[in-house]
Amino acid sequence: MAAEDPKEFGRRVAFLRKKLGYSQAEFARKVDRSETWLSQVERGARQIDRMSVLERLAEALDVSVTDLAPEKPAVLALAEKPSAASELALTLASNHALRAMLNPPSAVDLADVEQRAARAWELTHAASYDALADLLDDLVADVETAERQATGDELTRARRARARVYLAAGGALVKLGEFGAAWVAIDRAATSADLIEDALLLAECAFRLTIAFQAARRFDMAFRVADTAVTALSGLVAVDNPDPAAFALFGALHLQLAVAAARTGDADGAYRYLTGAHAAAEHVGDDRNDYNTEFGPTNVELHEVAVAVELGDAGRALRVADRLDAGHLSAERQGRLLIDVAAANAQLRRTDAVIETLIQGLTVSPEQVASHARARALVADLLREHGDDARVKDLAKRVTTT
């Protein structure tokens, strides 16, 4: 059925409370809330927005959650973070560096650590977050040990591997909504990049940090990080025969500036930065993956879709998306494009297209679409407005169990 009227839910709470013989004041104390709060719930003036609160109400009323609110568990579950988010954050919280210093484990094989660091990025690009969490559980500890035991040229290799590992973790943590842990991971990567004086690796750290600030809606900080990095890279891309990787990072940072401008309502700025990204893509040539940016002409067009969605120009977003062939890009990039296409269709109230695009996204990149805040919000909206639709019920189930 469609989403329940809050007033109907409130009447059910009041009926069950009275059936048990509680006054509002008595029942409010039982669920550890104020009488005013309970009164607002029973009048439909306040909605329950956390699963734990719904469960406490149901327990106090001596009914199951589904009997109390058949449609709410699925909607509220959409607000819960995937388990991989907690696992990755806990891995970052563990002080492996201190352990490696004071209680060093057995020596690790640096070449094996480097191979697993490359594998971490494969999983990040594939949006395979559960597998990544499993891999990083041991890899973070091993890369800290590798850096501690390395000397000479191996120390540079170990520090580069450390940066790669933490950047992969940071990239995934941003997608999973763990922004604080993501910042920690990216900062650790930047420390390693600085120590080996790898300017482009440090620029990649700036790129990742910009994405983290974007996701946390700190657009001022996202703009500052990206803008200062672009300024710093300007000298590298102005020389004769510049490194294509420098242009890729230069262009990728322009894309982040475009998104930041769009999210703050600066349409002129957003499209100006997109123009800069297009120019960088011409220098790069084909779609590449320098420093894990996946920067190239196709990714610029993907961001044009994203910018148009942010600016509310759904028509432009869908026109650009229709001419795109992103099949050669990573599952993460393809999945994000489909989320943006679904959002554009939602702006135009094309319910069938929203449903079909999200289903396609769950096929291409299931973990990313299931965990992405925008995708989950779209599914929650579908549940509220079209809860009778079997496709919507299936979407909600897949998003909350993937």
Order of alpha helices (4+ residues) and beta strands (2+ residues): alpha-alpha-alpha-alpha-alpha-alpha-alpha-alpha-alpha-alpha-alpha-alpha-alpha-alpha-alpha-alpha-alpha-alpha-alpha-alpha-alpha-alpha-alpha
